[in-house]
Amino acid sequence: MPPLLEVVKATKYFGGLPAVRDVSFSIEPGELVGLIGPNGAGKTTLISLISRTERLSEGEIRFKGQRISDKTPHEIGRMGVARTFQVVKPFKSMTVLENVAVGAFFGSDGLKRSRAQALDKAHEVLRRVGLDRKSEYLAHALTVPDRKRLEVAKALATDPELLLLDEVMAGLNLAEIDEAMALIQEVNRQGVTVLAIEHVMKAIMGVSQRIIVMDHGQQIAAGTPAEVAANPIVISAYLGKRYAARSATAGAS
């Protein structure tokens, strides 16, 4: 049985410069995988290649064994892949419920749903993410943490098997980060495979089973959170070569 997601030598050029270069990994059903790296490492571009909002320059991406790198974003969505965006952009003049109902029309069962069924699905998802009491709020009236929850809810309404999260904890305080971590873990426990970009290291290390690390468009490490945290290449990418050298010297003494 093939992995749920396979990324094979994924490469993307912008103006002749590689934003992503020869990245390869796979994700099994049910995993919660973190994707980390410094700013400009190519993480969001990689997510965009998987969801097909950007086109591959080279390489291949497969979902459940089927090539998806030549499909449209809505076709990939209907196959069971959903994503959130780093900069949340809800339909501000629509209610929270209506925003999520839009997502319900674009998932694997979207074509079969009536308006009433889409609204029922939206109510169900809002309960899952803790926004059910704000279903009639206009989206622009939500706080930043609630807009992040709405972004996740819109994606979950498509009934994804694979959820791609792009910095859903950015801009949150410590208590809000804890709530976001709990939400991601609960979504994963309910059977959704997750690939999450995150800069909040405590958060992503705490929820992920595996970590993939990128720098300058390339994958530089992969492993368990403990393995990645101890990797001198990763330490160097985040904290600089001098810090990595000091850490190596301290470990040897």
VEXKOLLUM-160866 format. One record per residue (C-alpha): residue number from 1; residue in one letter; chain; x, y, z. Coordinates in pm, whole numbers, plus 50000, padded with zeros to 5 digits. Layout:
% VEXKOLLUM-160866
+-----+------+------+-------+-------+-------+
: pos : code : unit :    c1 :    c2 :    c3 :
+-----+------+------+-------+-------+-------+
: NUM :    A :    A :     X :     Y :     Z :
...
+-----+------+------+-------+-------+-------+
//
This chain:
% VEXKOLLUM-160866
+-----+------+------+-------+-------+-------+
: pos : code : unit :    c1 :    c2 :    c3 :
+-----+------+------+-------+-------+-------+
:   1 :    M :    A : 50000 : 50000 : 50000 :
:   2 :    P :    A : 50153 : 50337 : 49900 :
:   3 :    P :    A : 50205 : 50620 : 50150 :
:   4 :    L :    A : 49927 : 50876 : 50177 :
:   5 :    L :    A : 50158 : 51147 : 50039 :
:   6 :    E :    A : 50479 : 51109 : 49838 :
:   7 :    V :    A : 50693 : 51405 : 49741 :
:   8 :    V :    A : 50963 : 51304 : 49491 :
:   9 :    K :    A : 51244 : 51548 : 49406 :
:  10 :    A :    A : 51004 : 51843 : 49420 :
:  11 :    T :    A : 51165 : 52153 : 49267 :
:  12 :    K :    A : 51027 : 52502 : 49206 :
:  13 :    Y :    A : 51208 : 52788 : 49034 :
:  14 :    F :    A : 51108 : 53153 : 49051 :
:  15 :    G :    A : 51293 : 53361 : 48795 :
:  16 :    G :    A : 51562 : 53097 : 48763 :
:  17 :    L :    A : 51622 : 53078 : 49139 :
:  18 :    P :    A : 51520 : 52759 : 49326 :
:  19 :    A :    A : 51268 : 52821 : 49606 :
:  20 :    V :    A : 51239 : 52443 : 49658 :
:  21 :    R :    A : 51502 : 52201 : 49532 :
:  22 :    D :    A : 51500 : 51819 : 49518 :
:  23 :    V :    A : 51279 : 51771 : 49825 :
:  24 :    S :    A : 51165 : 51410 : 49880 :
:  25 :    F :    A : 50967 : 51256 : 50168 :
:  26 :    S :    A : 50656 : 51052 : 50234 :
:  27 :    I :    A : 50380 : 51064 : 50495 :
:  28 :    E :    A : 50180 : 50765 : 50615 :
:  29 :    P :    A : 49808 : 50775 : 50699 :
:  30 :    G :    A : 49743 : 50902 : 51051 :
:  31 :    E :    A : 50077 : 51080 : 51100 :
:  32 :    L :    A : 50121 : 51430 : 51239 :
:  33 :    V :    A : 50435 : 51569 : 51077 :
:  34 :    G :    A : 50595 : 51907 : 51144 :
:  35 :    L :    A : 50766 : 52109 : 50871 :
:  36 :    I :    A : 51014 : 52362 : 51007 :
:  37 :    G :    A : 51291 : 52589 : 50884 :
:  38 :    P :    A : 51406 : 52952 : 50892 :
:  39 :    N :    A : 51215 : 53224 : 50709 :
:  40 :    G :    A : 51262 : 53182 : 50335 :
:  41 :    A :    A : 51336 : 52810 : 50363 :
:  42 :    G :    A : 51067 : 52721 : 50108 :
:  43 :    K :    A : 50810 : 52570 : 50344 :
:  44 :    T :    A : 50502 : 52757 : 50222 :
:  45 :    T :    A : 50611 : 52708 : 49860 :
:  46 :    L :    A : 50626 : 52334 : 49924 :
:  47 :    I :    A : 50274 : 52336 : 50070 :
:  48 :    S :    A : 50160 : 52533 : 49765 :
:  49 :    L :    A : 50314 : 52271 : 49536 :
:  50 :    I :    A : 50130 : 51991 : 49716 :
:  51 :    S :    A : 49797 : 52177 : 49699 :
:  52 :    R :    A : 49878 : 52290 : 49343 :
:  53 :    T :    A : 49839 : 52660 : 49398 :
:  54 :    E :    A : 50193 : 52661 : 49255 :
:  55 :    R :    A : 50319 : 52443 : 48969 :
:  56 :    L :    A : 50617 : 52212 : 49004 :
:  57 :    S :    A : 50918 : 52296 : 48789 :
:  58 :    E :    A : 51054 : 51943 : 48831 :
:  59 :    G :    A : 50969 : 51631 : 49029 :
:  60 :    E :    A : 50642 : 51461 : 49117 :
:  61 :    I :    A : 50385 : 51455 : 49397 :
:  62 :    R :    A : 50153 : 51159 : 49457 :
:  63 :    F :    A : 49850 : 51124 : 49685 :
:  64 :    K :    A : 49746 : 50766 : 49766 :
:  65 :    G :    A : 49968 : 50651 : 49480 :
:  66 :    Q :    A : 49811 : 50883 : 49222 :
:  67 :    R :    A : 50004 : 51166 : 49060 :
:  68 :    I :    A : 49845 : 51497 : 49157 :
:  69 :    S :    A : 50102 : 51749 : 49036 :
:  70 :    D :    A : 49913 : 51790 : 48707 :
:  71 :    K :    A : 49569 : 51839 : 48866 :
:  72 :    T :    A : 49388 : 52161 : 48955 :
:  73 :    P :    A : 49357 : 52278 : 49318 :
:  74 :    H :    A : 48984 : 52199 : 49331 :
:  75 :    E :    A : 49044 : 51849 : 49193 :
:  76 :    I :    A : 49305 : 51788 : 49465 :
:  77 :    G :    A : 49062 : 51923 : 49722 :
:  78 :    R :    A : 48797 : 51677 : 49613 :
:  79 :    M :    A : 49053 : 51394 : 49640 :
:  80 :    G :    A : 49096 : 51471 : 50012 :
:  81 :    V :    A : 49374 : 51733 : 50047 :
:  82 :    A :    A : 49301 : 52064 : 50222 :
:  83 :    R :    A : 49521 : 52353 : 50331 :
:  84 :    T :    A : 49513 : 52666 : 50541 :
:  85 :    F :    A : 49691 : 52988 : 50455 :
:  86 :    Q :    A : 49946 : 53178 : 50661 :
:  87 :    V :    A : 49756 : 53504 : 50603 :
:  88 :    V :    A : 49394 : 53424 : 50682 :
:  89 :    K :    A : 49142 : 53561 : 50433 :
:  90 :    P :    A : 48787 : 53480 : 50537 :
:  91 :    F :    A : 48486 : 53610 : 50349 :
:  92 :    K :    A : 48454 : 53906 : 50585 :
:  93 :    S :    A : 48097 : 54006 : 50503 :
:  94 :    M :    A : 47970 : 53650 : 50551 :
:  95 :    T :    A : 47896 : 53480 : 50881 :
:  96 :    V :    A : 48130 : 53226 : 51036 :
:  97 :    L :    A : 47876 : 52955 : 50950 :
:  98 :    E :    A : 47854 : 53064 : 50587 :
:  99 :    N :    A : 48234 : 53071 : 50555 :
: 100 :    V :    A : 48259 : 52710 : 50667 :
: 101 :    A :    A : 47962 : 52603 : 50453 :
: 102 :    V :    A : 48153 : 52724 : 50146 :
: 103 :    G :    A : 48425 : 52474 : 50233 :
: 104 :    A :    A : 48163 : 52200 : 50265 :
: 105 :    F :    A : 48072 : 52247 : 49897 :
: 106 :    F :    A : 48432 : 52187 : 49781 :
: 107 :    G :    A : 48527 : 51863 : 49954 :
: 108 :    S :    A : 48506 : 51503 : 49844 :
: 109 :    D :    A : 48127 : 51503 : 49897 :
: 110 :    G :    A : 48074 : 51866 : 49800 :
: 111 :    L :    A : 47897 : 51798 : 49472 :
: 112 :    K :    A : 47642 : 51578 : 49650 :
: 113 :    R :    A : 47554 : 51825 : 49924 :
: 114 :    S :    A : 47247 : 52044 : 49930 :
: 115 :    R :    A : 47260 : 52387 : 50095 :
: 116 :    A :    A : 47099 : 52242 : 50408 :
: 117 :    Q :    A : 47353 : 51958 : 50420 :
: 118 :    A :    A : 47641 : 52204 : 50377 :
: 119 :    L :    A : 47510 : 52410 : 50667 :
: 120 :    D :    A : 47474 : 52096 : 50880 :
: 121 :    K :    A : 47833 : 52005 : 50799 :
: 122 :    A :    A : 47944 : 52357 : 50889 :
: 123 :    H :    A : 47768 : 52338 : 51228 :
: 124 :    E :    A : 47939 : 52004 : 51296 :
: 125 :    V :    A : 48285 : 52140 : 51213 :
: 126 :    L :    A : 48233 : 52456 : 51417 :
: 127 :    R :    A : 48155 : 52240 : 51720 :
: 128 :    R :    A : 48480 : 52049 : 51661 :
: 129 :    V :    A : 48692 : 52365 : 51659 :
: 130 :    G :    A : 48504 : 52545 : 51938 :
: 131 :    L :    A : 48342 : 52818 : 51729 :
: 132 :    D :    A : 47982 : 52695 : 51742 :
: 133 :    R :    A : 47874 : 52980 : 51973 :
: 134 :    K :    A : 48003 : 53234 : 51721 :
: 135 :    S :    A : 47847 : 53080 : 51411 :
: 136 :    E :    A : 47636 : 53390 : 51339 :
: 137 :    Y :    A : 47920 : 53640 : 51389 :
: 138 :    L :    A : 48045 : 53816 : 51079 :
: 139 :    A :    A : 48394 : 53686 : 51003 :
: 140 :    H :    A : 48554 : 54031 : 51029 :
: 141 :    A :    A : 48436 : 54056 : 51392 :
: 142 :    L :    A : 48646 : 53758 : 51507 :
: 143 :    T :    A : 48963 : 53789 : 51710 :
: 144 :    V :    A : 49294 : 53670 : 51560 :
: 145 :    P :    A : 49282 : 53332 : 51742 :
: 146 :    D :    A : 48925 : 53275 : 51627 :
: 147 :    R :    A : 49016 : 53368 : 51268 :
: 148 :    K :    A : 49284 : 53098 : 51286 :
: 149 :    R :    A : 49021 : 52850 : 51408 :
: 150 :    L :    A : 48793 : 52957 : 51125 :
: 151 :    E :    A : 49072 : 52892 : 50875 :
: 152 :    V :    A : 49109 : 52538 : 51010 :
: 153 :    A :    A : 48731 : 52492 : 51012 :
: 154 :    K :    A : 48701 : 52593 : 50645 :
: 155 :    A :    A : 48961 : 52331 : 50557 :
: 156 :    L :    A : 48804 : 52060 : 50775 :
: 157 :    A :    A : 48466 : 52117 : 50611 :
: 158 :    T :    A : 48608 : 51969 : 50292 :
: 159 :    D :    A : 48646 : 51630 : 50472 :
: 160 :    P :    A : 49023 : 51603 : 50413 :
: 161 :    E :    A : 49234 : 51294 : 50461 :
: 162 :    L :    A : 49543 : 51519 : 50453 :
: 163 :    L :    A : 49541 : 51864 : 50616 :
: 164 :    L :    A : 49822 : 52109 : 50534 :
: 165 :    L :    A : 49855 : 52376 : 50804 :
: 166 :    D :    A : 50057 : 52692 : 50741 :
: 167 :    E :    A : 50153 : 52862 : 51070 :
: 168 :    V :    A : 49818 : 52845 : 51246 :
: 169 :    M :    A : 49991 : 52947 : 51572 :
: 170 :    A :    A : 50158 : 53262 : 51437 :
: 171 :    G :    A : 50062 : 53572 : 51634 :
: 172 :    L :    A : 49905 : 53383 : 51924 :
: 173 :    N :    A : 49996 : 53419 : 52293 :
: 174 :    L :    A : 50103 : 53122 : 52507 :
: 175 :    A :    A : 49752 : 53028 : 52619 :
: 176 :    E :    A : 49622 : 53053 : 52263 :
: 177 :    I :    A : 49912 : 52840 : 52138 :
: 178 :    D :    A : 49820 : 52569 : 52388 :
: 179 :    E :    A : 49462 : 52577 : 52259 :
: 180 :    A :    A : 49583 : 52556 : 51897 :
: 181 :    M :    A : 49808 : 52259 : 51983 :
: 182 :    A :    A : 49518 : 52079 : 52145 :
: 183 :    L :    A : 49299 : 52144 : 51839 :
: 184 :    I :    A : 49560 : 52005 : 51598 :
: 185 :    Q :    A : 49609 : 51695 : 51811 :
: 186 :    E :    A : 49233 : 51639 : 51833 :
: 187 :    V :    A : 49195 : 51673 : 51454 :
: 188 :    N :    A : 49471 : 51418 : 51409 :
: 189 :    R :    A : 49313 : 51180 : 51663 :
: 190 :    Q :    A : 48993 : 51196 : 51462 :
: 191 :    G :    A : 49173 : 51040 : 51168 :
: 192 :    V :    A : 49307 : 51334 : 50968 :
: 193 :    T :    A : 49673 : 51315 : 50863 :
: 194 :    V :    A : 49847 : 51649 : 50926 :
: 195 :    L :    A : 50151 : 51824 : 50777 :
: 196 :    A :    A : 50205 : 52147 : 50972 :
: 197 :    I :    A : 50441 : 52438 : 50911 :
: 198 :    E :    A : 50526 : 52613 : 51234 :
: 199 :    H :    A : 50785 : 52853 : 51379 :
: 200 :    V :    A : 50681 : 52805 : 51742 :
: 201 :    M :    A : 50929 : 52529 : 51823 :
: 202 :    K :    A : 50782 : 52428 : 52159 :
: 203 :    A :    A : 50446 : 52380 : 51993 :
: 204 :    I :    A : 50550 : 52186 : 51685 :
: 205 :    M :    A : 50796 : 51967 : 51876 :
: 206 :    G :    A : 50524 : 51891 : 52130 :
: 207 :    V :    A : 50261 : 51768 : 51884 :
: 208 :    S :    A : 50458 : 51612 : 51598 :
: 209 :    Q :    A : 50554 : 51248 : 51560 :
: 210 :    R :    A : 50814 : 51338 : 51296 :
: 211 :    I :    A : 50982 : 51659 : 51188 :
: 212 :    I :    A : 51105 : 51757 : 50841 :
: 213 :    V :    A : 51354 : 52047 : 50830 :
: 214 :    M :    A : 51415 : 52276 : 50531 :
: 215 :    D :    A : 51673 : 52546 : 50470 :
: 216 :    H :    A : 51737 : 52744 : 50151 :
: 217 :    G :    A : 51481 : 52535 : 49966 :
: 218 :    Q :    A : 51634 : 52199 : 50054 :
: 219 :    Q :    A : 51549 : 51930 : 50307 :
: 220 :    I :    A : 51838 : 51920 : 50553 :
: 221 :    A :    A : 51708 : 51677 : 50816 :
: 222 :    A :    A : 51420 : 51453 : 50917 :
: 223 :    G :    A : 51342 : 51241 : 51222 :
: 224 :    T :    A : 51173 : 51242 : 51558 :
: 225 :    P :    A : 51154 : 51574 : 51745 :
: 226 :    A :    A : 51436 : 51460 : 51976 :
: 227 :    E :    A : 51660 : 51360 : 51684 :
: 228 :    V :    A : 51600 : 51686 : 51501 :
: 229 :    A :    A : 51654 : 51901 : 51811 :
: 230 :    A :    A : 51996 : 51739 : 51864 :
: 231 :    N :    A : 52105 : 51760 : 51500 :
: 232 :    P :    A : 52397 : 52007 : 51463 :
: 233 :    I :    A : 52294 : 52088 : 51104 :
: 234 :    V :    A : 51952 : 52196 : 51228 :
: 235 :    I :    A : 52101 : 52392 : 51517 :
: 236 :    S :    A : 52333 : 52568 : 51273 :
: 237 :    A :    A : 52046 : 52657 : 51038 :
: 238 :    Y :    A : 51844 : 52811 : 51321 :
: 239 :    L :    A : 52103 : 52950 : 51561 :
: 240 :    G :    A : 52420 : 52988 : 51357 :
: 241 :    K :    A : 52739 : 52789 : 51308 :
: 242 :    R :    A : 52911 : 52931 : 51618 :
: 243 :    Y :    A : 52626 : 52809 : 51841 :
: 244 :    A :    A : 52639 : 52466 : 51676 :
: 245 :    A :    A : 53015 : 52446 : 51729 :
: 246 :    R :    A : 52980 : 52544 : 52097 :
: 247 :    S :    A : 52705 : 52285 : 52144 :
: 248 :    A :    A : 52922 : 52013 : 51986 :
: 249 :    T :    A : 53217 : 52109 : 52209 :
: 250 :    A :    A : 53000 : 52110 : 52521 :
: 251 :    G :    A : 52860 : 51767 : 52432 :
: 252 :    A :    A : 53208 : 51622 : 52389 :
: 253 :    S :    A : 53339 : 51754 : 52722 :
+-----+------+------+-------+-------+-------+
//
